[in-house]
């Protein structure tokens, strides 16, 4: 009797531990002898062109090496998925007799996974659909944290610490470090890990959860310069004014896959404002993709949890769980422990988890309690 196949696809930006989740799916599928395992090359965009890879042909020892690499071994996709595309995906899965579908990604990808699950049901096609969380932004709902975040937080903390040492030795008056986070400040807030002494950077952290006030910003920098002569601060790319308008965004045709203006270069924009108003030199640092791609600084806790999330997804599918996403849960104990569960995709799809107000301290600070949340994830 032929065993139905399984397919895994990645959506959105990769992380330094995404391939660990892929390995988790690979290992657990082999262990359960769950038929063939296909990888969509280039995500759903590749799937729509019939590009799939037979992952079980890859020797396990090679997969161990793949799991340590950043990026995505099978590629990813960030484009729109139309109503017609949904039908084409179901036709492809039916033709290949693929009855289990795993989709790794953030809130937008979980919305796509839910749409595929619903379309399969409408077409009378029995398909088990399970989402695997993945985002360096850490903005997925219903999970304590997301695979990919711990490693990005670790990289940011070390970058801020080392830039601070450089600037303490030969100061540029102001250095601004721009951090990923269109609507949420989970990652930017993690820069607080770099501070060991009160005068260590970051000297401020601005996140999207708080309206940005340019006058307060300039006054703060002027006061810090008068006090210590140099400043290193962190700004999230998605800062917004009290009106809701982005402090800086692309114009014209520069849009993302969802038609929104691209965020970014906010540090450079704020740097120009500081130079004009305060008449001082400003450096703007934008690590950009390094946050999610710098595997040399990846967290082993993060990598292990990404792997286990992939394994748990397969176990859930074998039990017949469908239309769900794997969640990571923190045990209420003094020593950090993580366990895994599932949540309906409807509670995750298209939703965004913002940094709670309890972690915000004034207009440009992060409460020390945040350290207790983020530090275990960066180990």
Secondary structure, 3 states (H helix, E strand, C coil): CCCCEEEEEEECCCECCHHHHHHHHHHHHHHHCCCCEEEECCHHHHHCCCCEEEHHHCCHHHHHHHCCCCECCCCCECCCCCHHHHHHHHHHHHHHCEEEEEEEECHHHHHHHHHHHHHHHHCCCCCEEEEEECCCCCCCCCCCCCCCHHHHHHHHHHHHHHHHHHHHHCCCCEEEEEECCCCCCHHHHHHHHHCCCCCCCCCCEECCCCCECHHHHHHHHHHHHHHHCCEEEEEECCCEECCCCECCECCCCCECCCCCECECCHHHHHHHHHHHHHCCCEEEECCCCHHHHCHHHCCHHHHHHHHHHHHHHHHHHHCCCCCEEEEEEECCCCCCCEEEEEEEHHHCCCCCCCCCHHHEECCCEECCHHHHHHHHHHC
